[in-house]
Amino acid sequence: MYFTDRGIEELQARRGDEEVTLAWLAEQLSQFVDLNPEFEVPVERLATWLARLDDEDD
């Protein structure tokens, strides 16, 4: 198991039944980067990947 898997599993266990908007998620990601600027690049890459999931060119 990768270290990050534990965080993903915790997220699913604690909040898996909740419904959120992408706007809410974007706000949480922005706040996280504000508090943890060293994670800006990976968070931006994740956000871009999520935004482009339906692009046929990728």
N, C-alpha and C positions, 0 to 999 in steps of 0.2 A: 504494500500500500504506500502510495506517495504521501508525503506530509500534507500536501494540499487536499488530498482526498478526505482527510479528517475534517477539514473546514467545510468542504462541500457536503459531507455527510451530516455534520452538525447543522448546517443551514437547512438541509432538507428535513431533518428531524424536528428542529425547533420552529421552522416557519413554512414548512412544505404545504400546509393546507391554506395558507394565506394567498390572496390575490392582490397583485400590485400592478401599477401601470409602469410603462417604460419611462415615463417622465419621472416617477418616483425613484426608479432605479438609477436614472441618470443623475438625479440630485444626490442620492446617496454616494454614488461613485465620485462625484465632484467634491463632496465633503470629505470623503476618504483621502482623495489626492491632496486636498488643502491641508489635511492633518499629517499626511505622509507623502511629501513631495517626491521622495525617492522611488515611489511606485507609480509615478505618472506615466512612464512609457508602457509598462505592462497593462495598466488600466485602460489607457488609450487604445492599445492594440485589441484588448477584449471588447471594448465599446465599438470599435470599427468593425470587428468580426461579427458582432451581434447585429450591427446595423446593416451589414451586407449579406446576411445569410441567404436571402432570396435572389441575389445577383447571379445571373447565369454566367457571367464572365469570370467569376472566381473559381 
